[in-house]
């Protein structure tokens, strides 16, 4: 999570994809709650590509709320 925080503002699309993937994998390993804890604090600042990768496994209604900014 510390690395993800450091890379939140990175403009490189490949970095955004990698960090989004990493956040999604964290959710698989330590639980969706840990991933959501991070996302709830930062989702407004996360580049769209990174957010889309990170929330890929969430249920459709939850993904939609994140993308709309209504979490």
Protein Blocks (a to p, Z undefined) as FASTA:
>chain_A
ZZmmmmmmpcbfklmmmmmmmmmmmmmmnopklmmmmmmmmmmmpcfklmmmmmmmpcfk
lmmmmmnopZZ
